[in-house]
């Protein structure tokens, strides 16, 4: 009996060319860290320790003089860590890779060379169409801190900033209870024989979770409101402490606000944060109560909120003290800088180990997710839709 072989089997039997994995060559990076010029931005991307780690691996870091001062890092510390310190801003922006917390201005983009790699925050709601067009003309490859994903699918920089903002909101409220003209001398906490501080938190996300942890640690009574039962359940589990939780219902929320000493807004929205607390509700709050609206970055969840500054952070409306400063983590610039540096520096090292940005984003989907411009091509659909700009799927360009 004869056995016939199919054409596919015959082809498979023919000698095949050997396919070997192409070795990835390490790339030497040249990183520029300019001064932060964004309003109220005091953080820096890399600490001296992170710079030392990079220079020890053969990479060059050039930093503009004074860039770390707002985070309590001197030029000498960076110089000792192996960085080149210069007063020449153009020289820094001429580096092949730029690290910056705030987004560069149009004037700063003009100083960049073509094909520069930019890693910074994006702060989408403060951007204009011209910003993306300017980057595109220079064929910049740009990554946003907010979009970079970790291995578990989370956004590490966003979470870190939210953790700081949540803890800070309670610490700020405790300061204001001491100093505000209505409740001067009140201690945030639970002292024997004295009613505990009553705190209302809007939002059960990361800000709400860390605000609740801090408030509970100081002995306060905490009530958390959110329209997501899943988030409220997760919050209870993460706190390992049974607290009052509720969906947002006007009657229950008003009752809680009338009794509270501190109200913290930590809501998020797709575009603008939803307004949860009306002006009428604020009018029913205690005289001297404190509002810390962390959501002011996206519009604020209190109708009475107005943007304030780190220099003049509060105002009083309806006898209630309002703290509405955007970018709260910048107030704690050294802690926030350490956090950003610890998150970003491993990604920088990975880019170098993989042989450059192209290889790195092929190998790391989390890093690829952070790319919103690839050699001048817009690769983020949300940005494209927002500003009516043509965009491409990065997975069709890099694979």
C-alpha positions as CSV (number, residue, x, y, z in Angstrom):
1,X,0.0,0.0,0.0
2,X,1.5,3.3,-1.1
3,X,1.3,6.4,1.1
4,X,1.1,9.8,-0.6
5,X,2.3,12.9,1.1
6,X,0.3,16.2,0.9
7,X,2.1,19.3,-0.5
8,X,2.2,20.8,3.0
9,X,4.0,17.7,4.4
10,X,6.5,17.8,1.6
11,X,7.3,21.4,2.2
12,X,7.7,20.8,5.9
13,X,10.3,18.0,5.0
14,X,12.4,20.4,3.0
15,X,15.4,22.0,4.8
16,X,14.3,25.2,6.5
17,X,16.4,28.3,7.2
18,X,17.4,28.6,10.8
19,X,15.8,31.4,12.7
20,X,17.8,32.9,15.6
21,X,16.6,35.4,18.1
22,X,18.1,38.8,17.4
23,X,20.1,39.9,20.4
24,X,19.0,43.3,21.8
25,X,21.9,45.7,22.2
26,X,21.9,48.1,25.2
27,X,21.5,51.7,24.3
28,X,23.3,54.6,25.9
29,X,20.9,57.4,26.8
30,X,21.5,61.1,27.0
31,X,18.8,62.6,29.2
32,X,18.0,66.3,29.7
33,X,16.1,67.6,32.8
34,X,15.1,71.2,32.5
35,X,13.6,73.6,35.1
36,X,9.9,73.3,35.6
37,X,8.1,76.3,34.2
38,X,4.5,75.1,34.7
39,X,2.5,77.1,37.2
40,X,2.9,75.8,40.8
41,X,4.9,72.8,39.6
42,X,7.7,72.1,42.2
43,X,8.5,68.4,41.5
44,X,11.4,66.9,39.5
45,X,11.4,63.6,37.6
46,X,14.7,62.1,38.9
47,X,16.3,62.3,42.3
48,X,20.1,62.4,42.7
49,X,20.0,58.7,43.7
50,X,18.2,57.8,40.4
51,X,20.7,59.9,38.4
52,X,23.5,58.1,40.1
53,X,22.0,54.8,39.1
54,X,21.7,55.9,35.5
55,X,25.2,57.4,35.2
56,X,26.7,54.2,36.9
57,X,25.2,52.3,33.9
58,X,26.9,54.5,31.4
59,X,24.1,57.0,30.6
60,X,24.5,60.8,30.5
61,X,22.2,63.1,32.4
62,X,22.2,66.9,31.9
63,X,20.2,69.0,34.3
64,X,19.5,72.7,34.3
65,X,20.9,74.6,37.3
66,X,18.3,75.0,40.0
67,X,15.9,72.3,38.7
68,X,15.8,70.4,41.9
69,X,15.8,73.3,44.4
70,X,12.0,73.2,44.9
71,X,12.3,69.6,45.8
72,X,15.1,70.3,48.2
73,X,17.8,68.8,45.9
74,X,20.9,71.0,45.3
75,X,22.9,71.2,42.1
76,X,25.9,69.8,44.0
77,X,23.9,66.6,44.9
78,X,23.2,66.1,41.2
79,X,26.7,66.9,40.2
80,X,28.1,64.4,42.8
81,X,25.6,61.9,41.3
82,X,27.3,62.2,38.0
83,X,25.0,64.7,36.2
84,X,26.2,67.6,34.1
85,X,24.8,70.8,35.5
86,X,24.4,73.7,33.2
87,X,22.7,77.2,33.0
88,X,22.1,76.8,29.3
89,X,18.4,75.9,28.8
90,X,18.8,75.4,25.1
91,X,21.6,72.9,25.7
92,X,19.3,70.8,28.0
93,X,16.4,70.9,25.6
94,X,18.9,69.8,22.9
95,X,19.3,66.4,24.6
96,X,17.9,63.3,22.7
97,X,15.6,62.5,25.6
98,X,13.8,65.0,27.8
99,X,12.3,64.3,31.2
100,X,9.9,66.8,32.6
101,X,7.0,66.7,35.1
102,X,4.9,69.5,33.5
103,X,4.4,69.7,29.8
104,X,6.9,71.9,27.8
105,X,5.7,75.2,26.5
106,X,5.6,76.0,22.7
107,X,8.8,78.0,23.2
108,X,10.5,75.0,24.9
109,X,9.3,72.6,22.1
110,X,11.0,75.0,19.6
111,X,14.3,74.4,21.4
112,X,14.0,70.6,21.0
113,X,15.7,68.8,18.2
114,X,13.8,66.7,15.7
115,X,13.1,63.1,16.8
116,X,13.5,63.9,20.5
117,X,11.9,61.6,23.0
118,X,9.8,63.5,25.5
119,X,8.5,61.8,28.8
120,X,6.3,64.1,30.9
121,X,2.8,64.5,32.2
122,X,0.2,65.6,29.6
123,X,-2.5,67.4,31.7
124,X,-4.9,67.1,28.7
125,X,-7.4,69.6,29.9
126,X,-4.8,72.4,29.9
127,X,-3.6,71.6,26.4
128,X,-4.4,73.1,23.0
129,X,-4.3,71.8,19.5
130,X,-1.2,73.8,18.8
131,X,0.7,71.9,21.4
132,X,0.3,68.5,19.6
133,X,0.9,70.1,16.2
134,X,4.2,71.6,17.4
135,X,5.4,68.2,18.7
136,X,4.2,66.6,15.5
137,X,6.2,69.0,13.3
138,X,9.4,68.1,15.2
139,X,8.6,64.4,14.8
140,X,8.7,63.9,18.6
141,X,8.0,60.6,20.3
142,X,6.1,61.5,23.4
143,X,5.0,59.5,26.4
144,X,2.6,60.6,29.1
145,X,3.1,59.7,32.8
146,X,-0.6,59.3,33.2
147,X,-1.0,56.7,30.4
148,X,1.9,54.4,31.3
149,X,0.6,51.1,32.7
150,X,2.2,48.8,35.2
151,X,2.3,45.0,34.9
152,X,-1.0,44.6,36.7
153,X,-2.7,47.1,34.3
154,X,-2.8,50.0,36.8
155,X,-1.5,53.5,36.2
156,X,1.3,53.8,38.8
157,X,2.0,57.6,38.5
158,X,-1.7,58.4,38.7
159,X,-2.2,56.1,41.7
160,X,0.9,57.5,43.4
161,X,-0.3,61.1,43.0
162,X,-3.8,60.1,44.2
163,X,-2.3,58.5,47.3
164,X,-0.4,61.6,48.2
165,X,-3.4,63.8,47.5
166,X,-5.7,61.6,49.7
167,X,-3.3,61.7,52.7
168,X,-2.5,65.4,52.2
169,X,-6.2,66.3,52.1
170,X,-6.6,65.2,55.7
171,X,-3.4,66.8,56.9
172,X,-4.4,70.1,55.2
173,X,-7.8,69.9,56.8
174,X,-6.2,69.3,60.2
175,X,-4.1,72.4,59.8
176,X,-7.1,74.5,58.7
177,X,-9.1,73.4,61.8
178,X,-6.3,74.8,63.9
179,X,-5.9,78.1,62.1
180,X,-9.2,79.1,60.6
181,X,-10.9,82.0,62.3
182,X,-14.0,80.0,63.2
183,X,-12.5,76.8,64.7
184,X,-9.1,78.1,65.8
185,X,-7.5,75.5,68.1
186,X,-9.6,72.5,67.1
187,X,-7.6,69.2,67.0
188,X,-8.3,66.7,64.3
189,X,-8.8,63.4,66.0
190,X,-10.5,61.5,68.9
191,X,-9.6,62.6,72.4
192,X,-11.2,61.0,75.4
193,X,-14.3,62.9,76.4
194,X,-14.3,65.0,73.2
195,X,-16.5,64.1,70.2
196,X,-14.3,62.8,67.3
197,X,-13.9,64.8,64.1
198,X,-16.6,63.9,61.6
199,X,-15.3,63.5,58.0
200,X,-17.3,63.1,54.8
201,X,-15.4,61.8,51.8
202,X,-16.9,62.0,48.2
203,X,-15.5,59.3,46.0
204,X,-14.2,55.8,46.9
205,X,-11.3,55.7,44.6
206,X,-7.6,56.0,45.5
207,X,-7.9,59.6,46.9
208,X,-10.9,58.5,49.0
209,X,-9.2,55.4,50.2
210,X,-6.1,57.1,51.4
211,X,-8.0,60.0,52.9
212,X,-10.2,57.6,54.8
213,X,-7.1,55.6,56.1
214,X,-5.5,58.8,57.3
215,X,-8.6,60.1,59.0
216,X,-9.3,56.8,60.7
217,X,-5.7,56.7,61.8
218,X,-6.2,60.0,63.6
219,X,-9.4,58.7,65.2
220,X,-12.0,60.5,63.1
221,X,-15.5,59.2,62.2
222,X,-15.6,58.7,58.4
223,X,-18.5,58.5,55.9
224,X,-17.8,57.8,52.3
225,X,-20.2,58.4,49.4
226,X,-19.8,57.0,45.9
227,X,-22.3,55.8,43.2
228,X,-20.2,52.6,42.6
229,X,-21.1,49.8,45.0
230,X,-18.0,47.9,43.7
231,X,-15.7,50.8,44.7
232,X,-17.4,51.1,48.1
233,X,-17.0,47.3,48.7
234,X,-13.4,47.4,47.6
235,X,-12.8,50.4,49.9
236,X,-14.2,48.5,52.9
237,X,-12.0,45.5,52.1
238,X,-8.9,47.6,51.7
239,X,-9.4,49.6,54.9
240,X,-10.1,46.4,56.9
241,X,-12.4,48.6,58.9
242,X,-16.2,48.9,58.8
243,X,-17.2,52.5,58.1
244,X,-20.3,54.2,56.9
245,X,-20.7,54.0,53.1
246,X,-23.5,55.1,50.9
247,X,-24.4,55.8,47.3
248,X,-24.9,59.5,46.6
249,X,-28.5,60.3,47.6
250,X,-29.3,64.0,48.3
251,X,-31.1,63.4,51.5
252,X,-28.4,61.2,53.1
253,X,-25.6,63.4,51.8
254,X,-27.1,66.6,53.2
255,X,-27.6,65.0,56.6
256,X,-23.9,63.9,56.7
257,X,-22.7,67.3,55.5
258,X,-24.7,69.2,58.1
259,X,-22.9,67.2,60.9
260,X,-19.4,67.0,59.4
261,X,-16.3,69.0,60.4
262,X,-14.5,68.2,57.2
263,X,-15.7,67.4,53.7
264,X,-13.2,66.0,51.1
265,X,-13.9,65.9,47.4
266,X,-12.2,63.1,45.6
267,X,-14.6,62.4,42.6
268,X,-13.4,61.8,39.1
269,X,-15.3,62.2,35.8
270,X,-14.6,61.3,32.1
271,X,-14.2,64.9,31.2
272,X,-15.4,67.3,34.0
273,X,-15.8,66.1,37.6
274,X,-19.5,65.9,38.4
275,X,-20.8,68.6,40.9
276,X,-22.1,66.6,43.8
277,X,-22.6,69.2,46.5
278,X,-24.8,72.2,45.7
279,X,-24.3,75.7,47.1
280,X,-27.5,75.2,49.1
281,X,-25.9,72.1,50.8
282,X,-22.8,74.1,51.6
283,X,-25.0,76.8,53.2
284,X,-26.4,74.1,55.6
285,X,-22.9,73.0,56.8
286,X,-21.5,73.9,60.2
287,X,-20.0,77.3,60.7
288,X,-16.2,76.8,60.4
289,X,-16.4,73.5,58.6
290,X,-13.6,72.8,56.1
291,X,-13.9,71.7,52.5
292,X,-10.8,70.3,50.7
293,X,-11.8,69.8,47.0
294,X,-9.1,67.5,45.6
295,X,-11.2,67.3,42.5
296,X,-10.6,70.9,41.6
297,X,-8.1,69.7,39.0
298,X,-11.0,68.6,36.9
299,X,-13.5,71.3,37.9
300,X,-14.4,70.4,41.5
301,X,-17.3,68.4,43.0
302,X,-18.5,71.3,45.2
303,X,-20.5,74.0,43.5
304,X,-18.9,76.7,45.6
305,X,-15.3,75.7,44.7
306,X,-13.0,78.2,43.0
307,X,-9.4,77.5,42.0
308,X,-6.9,78.9,44.6
309,X,-3.1,78.8,44.7
310,X,-0.4,77.4,47.1
311,X,0.3,81.1,48.1
312,X,-3.3,81.9,48.9
313,X,-4.9,78.5,49.3
314,X,-8.3,79.2,51.0
315,X,-11.4,81.4,50.9
316,X,-14.5,81.5,53.0
317,X,-18.0,81.1,51.6
318,X,-21.2,80.6,53.6
319,X,-19.0,80.5,56.7
320,X,-17.2,77.4,55.4
321,X,-13.5,77.3,54.7
322,X,-12.6,76.1,51.2
323,X,-9.2,74.8,50.1
324,X,-9.2,74.4,46.3
325,X,-5.6,74.2,45.2
326,X,-4.9,72.1,42.0
327,X,-1.9,69.7,42.0
328,X,-1.8,69.1,45.7
329,X,1.1,66.6,45.4
330,X,3.3,69.5,44.3
331,X,2.9,70.9,47.9
332,X,4.8,67.9,49.1
333,X,7.4,68.2,46.3
334,X,10.2,66.0,47.8
335,X,7.9,63.1,48.6
336,X,6.2,63.5,45.2
337,X,9.5,63.7,43.4
338,X,10.8,60.5,45.1
339,X,7.6,58.7,44.1
340,X,7.8,59.8,40.4
341,X,11.5,59.0,40.3
342,X,11.0,55.5,41.7
343,X,8.3,54.8,39.1
344,X,9.9,56.4,36.1
345,X,13.6,55.4,36.5
346,X,12.9,51.6,36.0
347,X,11.1,52.4,32.8
348,X,14.1,54.5,31.7
349,X,16.5,51.6,32.5
350,X,14.2,49.3,30.5
351,X,14.3,51.6,27.5
352,X,18.1,51.4,27.7
353,X,18.3,47.6,28.3
354,X,15.9,47.0,25.3
355,X,18.1,49.1,23.0
356,X,16.0,52.2,22.6
357,X,12.4,53.4,22.7
358,X,11.3,51.4,19.6
359,X,12.4,48.1,21.0
360,X,11.1,49.0,24.5
361,X,7.6,49.7,23.4
362,X,7.6,46.5,21.3
363,X,8.5,44.5,24.4
364,X,6.4,46.4,27.0
365,X,2.7,47.0,26.4
366,X,2.5,49.2,29.5
367,X,5.1,51.5,28.1
368,X,3.5,51.4,24.7
369,X,0.2,52.5,26.3
370,X,2.0,55.6,27.4
371,X,2.9,56.7,23.9
372,X,0.7,59.4,22.5
373,X,3.0,60.6,19.7
374,X,5.3,58.2,17.7
375,X,7.8,60.1,15.5
376,X,5.2,62.9,15.2
377,X,2.2,60.6,14.5
378,X,-0.6,61.0,17.0
379,X,-1.4,57.5,18.4
380,X,-4.0,58.3,21.1
381,X,-7.6,58.2,19.9
382,X,-8.9,60.2,22.9
383,X,-6.6,63.1,22.1
384,X,-7.4,62.9,18.4
385,X,-11.2,63.0,19.1
386,X,-10.8,65.8,21.7
387,X,-8.9,68.1,19.4
388,X,-10.2,66.8,16.0
389,X,-6.7,65.6,15.0
390,X,-5.9,62.6,12.7
391,X,-4.6,59.6,14.7
392,X,-3.4,56.1,14.1
393,X,-3.4,52.9,16.3
394,X,0.1,52.4,17.6
395,X,-0.3,48.7,17.3
396,X,-0.5,49.1,13.5
397,X,2.7,51.1,13.5
398,X,4.8,49.2,16.1
399,X,4.5,45.4,16.2
